[in-house]
Amino acid sequence: MIKKFIISFFIITFTSSCGFAPIYSSKKNNSISIEQLNFSGDRIFNNYLKSNLNKYKSNVSSKKINLKIETIYEKNTLTNNASGEIDKYELAVEVIVIINSSKQKLKFKESKIMENMSDKSDERAYENSTKQTFANIISQDLIEQLTNIILTEKKY
């Protein structure tokens, strides 16, 4: 009992001031303020992407950004078994973002291979989960790109 207490005490003491900071908590993302979002394409994917980007609508910044986002989501058949049933799919999304103020075009692509499932409701749930993961990754990449664009515009 005393050993557990001593070990716990040392672990808490040494790890409480290790200087942990989240990767994406930098203050530079506060320089982005998205004023308007226009979406076209896959509705479910766009909803996930919109919920991730809405965090940047309330930021106070001198640089307001209007984005037009077009998403192309595909579920392609990769392989079939001997009886003709589908074994594997490729889930792929391409996002094209047009920044209205500078007319710049950014493209993002993500893909994943998915096994066919016997239960179609589980397959749909897995596919929606994958869409959400893609939206998280692409929204982070988009914010990084927008931050870089804004920072380079401020230098010149």
C-alpha positions as CSV (number, residue, x, y, z in Angstrom):
1,M,0.0,0.0,0.0
2,I,2.8,2.4,0.9
3,K,4.7,1.5,-2.3
4,K,1.7,2.3,-4.4
5,F,1.3,5.6,-2.6
6,I,4.9,6.5,-3.1
7,I,4.9,5.5,-6.8
8,S,1.7,7.5,-7.4
9,F,3.2,10.5,-5.6
10,F,6.3,10.5,-7.8
11,I,4.4,10.0,-11.0
12,I,2.1,12.9,-10.2
13,T,4.9,15.1,-9.1
14,F,7.1,14.5,-12.2
15,T,4.4,14.6,-14.8
16,S,2.4,17.6,-13.5
17,S,5.0,20.0,-14.9
18,C,6.1,18.3,-18.1
19,G,5.0,21.2,-20.3
20,F,2.3,19.5,-22.3
21,A,0.6,21.8,-24.9
22,P,-1.9,20.6,-27.5
23,I,-0.6,20.7,-31.1
24,Y,-3.4,22.7,-32.6
25,S,-3.9,25.2,-29.8
26,S,-1.6,27.9,-31.3
27,K,-2.9,31.5,-31.3
28,K,-2.2,31.9,-35.1
29,N,-5.6,30.3,-36.0
30,N,-7.4,33.2,-34.4
31,S,-6.3,35.3,-37.4
32,I,-8.9,33.5,-39.5
33,S,-12.5,34.6,-39.6
34,I,-14.8,32.8,-42.1
35,E,-17.6,35.1,-43.0
36,Q,-19.5,33.0,-45.5
37,L,-19.5,29.3,-46.5
38,N,-21.1,28.0,-49.6
39,F,-21.3,24.2,-50.1
40,S,-22.1,21.9,-53.0
41,G,-21.7,18.2,-53.3
42,D,-22.3,15.4,-50.8
43,R,-24.7,16.6,-48.1
44,I,-23.6,14.4,-45.3
45,F,-19.9,15.2,-45.8
46,N,-20.6,18.9,-46.1
47,N,-22.5,18.9,-42.8
48,Y,-19.5,17.4,-41.1
49,L,-17.2,19.9,-42.7
50,K,-19.5,22.8,-41.9
51,S,-19.6,21.9,-38.2
52,N,-15.8,21.9,-38.1
53,L,-15.5,25.2,-39.9
54,N,-18.2,27.0,-38.0
55,K,-15.8,27.4,-35.1
56,Y,-14.0,30.1,-37.2
57,K,-17.1,32.1,-38.0
58,S,-17.2,33.9,-34.7
59,N,-13.5,34.9,-34.6
60,V,-12.7,38.6,-34.7
61,S,-10.2,39.3,-37.4
62,S,-9.5,42.1,-39.9
63,K,-9.3,39.5,-42.6
64,K,-12.7,38.1,-43.5
65,I,-12.8,35.0,-45.8
66,N,-15.6,33.8,-48.0
67,L,-15.3,30.2,-49.1
68,K,-17.0,28.2,-51.8
69,I,-16.5,24.5,-51.2
70,E,-17.3,21.7,-53.6
71,T,-17.1,18.1,-52.5
72,I,-17.0,15.0,-54.6
73,Y,-17.5,11.8,-52.7
74,E,-17.2,8.4,-54.4
75,K,-17.7,4.8,-53.2
76,N,-15.9,2.8,-55.9
77,T,-15.8,-1.0,-56.2
78,L,-12.3,-2.4,-56.0
79,T,-12.7,-6.2,-55.9
80,N,-15.4,-8.8,-56.4
81,N,-15.3,-12.4,-55.3
82,A,-16.0,-15.5,-57.5
83,S,-19.8,-15.2,-57.2
84,G,-19.7,-11.5,-58.3
85,E,-20.3,-10.0,-54.8
86,I,-18.3,-6.9,-53.8
87,D,-15.4,-7.6,-51.4
88,K,-13.8,-4.2,-51.1
89,Y,-14.7,-0.6,-51.7
90,E,-12.6,2.6,-52.0
91,L,-14.1,5.6,-50.2
92,A,-12.7,8.7,-51.7
93,V,-13.4,12.4,-51.2
94,E,-12.1,15.4,-53.1
95,V,-12.7,18.9,-51.8
96,I,-12.1,22.0,-53.9
97,V,-12.1,25.2,-52.0
98,I,-12.2,28.6,-53.7
99,I,-11.3,31.6,-51.7
100,N,-13.4,34.4,-53.0
101,S,-11.2,37.3,-52.0
102,S,-8.1,36.1,-53.8
103,K,-9.6,33.6,-56.3
104,Q,-7.2,31.0,-55.1
105,K,-8.2,27.3,-55.4
106,L,-7.2,24.7,-52.9
107,K,-7.6,20.9,-53.4
108,F,-7.7,18.2,-50.8
109,K,-8.0,14.5,-51.3
110,E,-8.5,11.6,-48.8
111,S,-9.3,7.9,-49.5
112,K,-9.6,4.7,-47.6
113,I,-10.3,1.0,-48.5
114,M,-13.3,-0.5,-46.8
115,E,-14.3,-4.2,-46.6
116,N,-17.8,-5.2,-47.6
117,M,-20.0,-5.9,-44.5
118,S,-22.9,-8.3,-44.4
119,D,-24.9,-5.9,-42.2
120,K,-25.7,-2.9,-44.4
121,S,-26.6,-0.6,-41.5
122,D,-23.2,-1.3,-40.0
123,E,-21.6,-0.5,-43.3
124,R,-23.5,2.8,-43.6
125,A,-22.5,3.7,-40.0
126,Y,-18.8,2.9,-40.8
127,E,-19.0,4.9,-44.1
128,N,-20.5,7.9,-42.2
129,S,-17.7,7.6,-39.5
130,T,-15.2,7.6,-42.3
131,K,-16.8,10.7,-43.8
132,Q,-16.5,12.4,-40.5
133,T,-12.8,11.5,-40.1
134,F,-12.2,12.8,-43.6
135,A,-14.0,16.0,-42.8
136,N,-11.8,16.5,-39.6
137,I,-8.6,15.9,-41.5
138,I,-9.5,18.2,-44.4
139,S,-10.8,21.0,-42.2
140,Q,-7.5,21.0,-40.2
141,D,-5.5,21.0,-43.4
142,L,-7.7,23.8,-44.8
143,I,-7.3,26.0,-41.7
144,E,-3.5,25.5,-41.9
145,Q,-3.5,26.5,-45.6
146,L,-5.7,29.6,-44.9
147,T,-3.4,30.6,-42.1
148,N,-0.4,30.3,-44.3
149,I,-2.1,32.3,-47.0
150,I,-3.0,35.1,-44.6
151,L,0.4,35.2,-43.0
152,T,2.1,35.5,-46.4
153,E,-0.3,38.2,-47.4
154,K,0.6,40.2,-44.3
155,K,4.3,40.0,-45.0
156,Y,3.9,41.7,-48.4
